């Protein structure tokens, strides 16, 4: 079913809702409003003069559906581009128009307006492609089973069979209003809360009308930060969209599915279990389900979506609907063939019974004739020979007729036997076809299992090659690091050797300098002692020279006596000069000794050894 057929079904309800008098015609003013609204919801540029131009040759009366259809196809449906509008908005527009006229729930209403609208959309999706729109009982049972499965309850088959057994349903099928009336009656959903029914209707609506193959929470590993985040995933035949939560408001990403995508099951790691990955041409998405069953359902659903995309199909349930319709047609054809075969067998049986009846009549006639002969034997003894000849002739004719009847019966019996053999051959052929179909299904399952095992072995081989390459890179890096460390140690040893040689050279030089300094110190001490002796000698001489001769004193005649000299006072300048020179000599001597000790300390510190 293409997009135009889906839109026509919804628009048909809107058109019939505008036909208030049920005459099959709608006024042009109402059609203008309907067309304007269709332009808006289908995102098509408005053309207000197109309707008047299309019907300018007609009178001003109302327009039938056949008259409106060319305008609808030319100016609206041919301009529709899939993906540029929201199909739900079109359905809401048509539902608003038709619900005001036709949907009037009486008494206690089980379905709210939103659920009734969704069931109306599901009805349109599953209805037959003929007008007025109806849905056959098989599709109603399929829809109700989906709803009961979503609510985790069993379908009330008794109430459903009672409703299907009605004459109007058996002849024409369900109308949408009869279907909604049945759902509002509460007989099929007795004892179930309204919230549960609403959630089930929404789930089935999203699955069938919204082409949602599966949705739910999964853990997803980030591409950059490599952390695990829980996301709400929605799977459709061409995309896998994930949101921050199940309200589907904050969209986080979109994964396009095509024939190059594949799904693989991963072993548990990083504290996550039930892992699998979705590989595309550009990225690999790692996901984790809550349990093994959910992982199996997600991998199967994603593989189904990829298969639908490869086969060029946009909806799983459209494909399933076509398959169910083909199965019904094949079942009806087989039923018609069986009925024709049964009619043929019944005709053969009737023919056989008719021949047997004729034979019985002949036998009865023969018995009656024999009785008459026996009764007339006493009266006709004189004519016995003539009558006996006549009776023999009649008997021969009867025997010939009987033989011909028996031969014809044998032919009919052989024909019936051939028909029974043919039926058995057909049944055996059907059984062989079913066995061949089962073998084909098993072969496909085995092929899928082999492909899965092959993909898993390829993944393991790739992981082992990556591990081997990483170990090889680590080994090469370790060898290079060891070579660098060896080179650095060699350079450090060479620098230490040079430093040790330089220190030994400096130590020899310091020892030589110390030896020279010791010699200088000895010479300086010797000079100092000599200078001190000279100073003392000159002090004595100076004292002698500086001691004045008092008046009336006589100079002793002995040159070696110094008793006549007086002791100089502290204010004598010559004495102060000598004392100052003595103090300077002592300070210089102390400075020389302290410098020698400091040089010894420096030598012991720089050479890292004690100088003897």
Helices and strands as residue ranges (DSSP letters): H 3-18, E 25-26, H 28-41, H 49-54, E 63-64, H 65-71, I 72-76, G 77-79, H 87-102, H 113-126, H 137-151, H 157-164, H 167-172, H 176-185, H 194-208, E 212-221, E 228-236, E 239-243, E 251-256, E 262-266, E 275-279, E 284-288, H 292-310, H 316-376, H 384-546, H 573-606
